[in-house]
């Protein structure tokens, strides 16, 4: 399957060929739009003049990486924190997965194991780990036994809850509508 997020074709093409770009998109997908998060790996590659490896980013001089993240337009709303987070995640990939992001999910024997590997990444809580399991299963065909259960509600066939479900404009609208409704429900539950 090819990515068809509502972003530039070149950014989608990078996601298609680079497991690291997909991982970085998920890392950055917080407190900014999904479009910004999944475009930023492409912008990072443009700024570097090549597609970076996890080892390269893990070993990058932190202040230099921050400068790249902060260059207008910044790659994230919080460039300092997210440059550091990208480095932390890339260090795990470099140290535990031979520098290959795809090794994070390669050879997982079960959805539970896949979830556990993702959950162990810096900055990945339960929800983000479940979304990534769902994204891998729905968009990239990474489907070890039990992957839907490991993805929780994000693994449902017609969930339309996250980036894992976006394949066209119609699905994007459904995801946005569901997110808006969930936020309103959470706000109402707090009595706001």
Residue pairs with C-beta under 8 A, 6 or more apart in sequence:
1 139
1 140
1 141
1 167
2 12
2 16
3 12
3 15
3 16
3 38
3 139
4 12
4 166
4 167
4 168
5 11
5 12
5 15
5 34
5 35
5 38
5 163
5 166
6 35
6 166
6 169
6 172
7 35
7 38
7 39
7 42
8 39
8 42
10 42
11 38
11 39
11 41
11 42
11 43
14 21
14 41
14 42
14 45
14 51
15 21
15 22
15 25
15 38
15 41
18 41
18 51
18 101
19 100
19 101
19 102
19 104
20 41
20 51
20 52
20 53
20 54
20 90
20 93
20 101
21 41
21 42
21 45
21 51
22 101
22 135
22 140
23 89
23 93
23 101
23 104
24 40
24 41
24 44
24 86
24 89
25 37
25 38
25 40
25 41
25 163
26 37
26 124
26 128
26 131
26 132
26 135
26 163
27 82
27 85
27 86
27 89
27 121
27 123
28 36
28 37
28 38
28 40
28 41
28 75
28 76
28 82
28 86
29 37
29 38
29 128
29 163
30 37
30 123
30 128
31 76
31 77
31 78
32 76
32 77
34 163
34 166
36 76
37 76
38 163
40 75
40 76
43 75
44 52
44 68
44 69
44 75
45 51
45 52
47 68
47 71
48 68
53 99
54 90
54 93
54 94
54 97
54 99
54 100
54 101
55 90
55 94
55 99
57 65
57 86
57 87
57 90
58 87
58 90
58 91
58 93
58 94
58 95
59 94
60 87
62 83
62 84
62 87
65 83
65 86
65 87
66 79
66 80
66 83
66 84
68 75
68 83
69 75
69 76
69 79
69 80
69 82
69 83
69 86
70 79
70 80
70 83
75 82
75 83
76 82
76 83
85 122
85 123
88 122
88 123
89 121
89 122
89 123
92 120
92 121
92 122
93 99
93 100
93 101
93 103
93 104
97 103
97 104
100 106
104 117
104 118
104 121
105 114
105 117
105 118
105 136
105 142
108 114
108 117
108 142
108 144
109 144
109 145
110 144
110 145
110 146
110 150
111 133
111 144
111 145
111 146
111 147
111 148
111 149
111 150
111 151
112 146
112 149
112 150
113 144
114 133
114 136
114 142
114 144
114 147
114 150
115 129
115 130
115 133
115 150
115 151
118 124
118 128
118 129
118 132
118 133
119 125
119 126
119 129
121 129
124 132
126 152
130 150
130 151
130 152
130 153
130 154
130 155
131 151
131 154
131 162
131 163
131 164
133 147
133 150
133 151
133 154
133 155
134 148
134 151
134 154
134 155
134 159
134 162
134 164
134 165
135 162
135 163
135 164
136 142
136 147
137 143
137 147
137 148
137 151
137 155
137 164
138 155
138 164
138 165
139 164
139 167
147 155
148 155
148 156
149 155
151 164
153 159
153 161
154 161
154 162
154 164
158 165
159 165
160 171
160 174
160 175
160 177
160 178
161 175
161 178
161 179
161 182
162 175
163 175
165 171
165 174
165 175
166 172
166 175
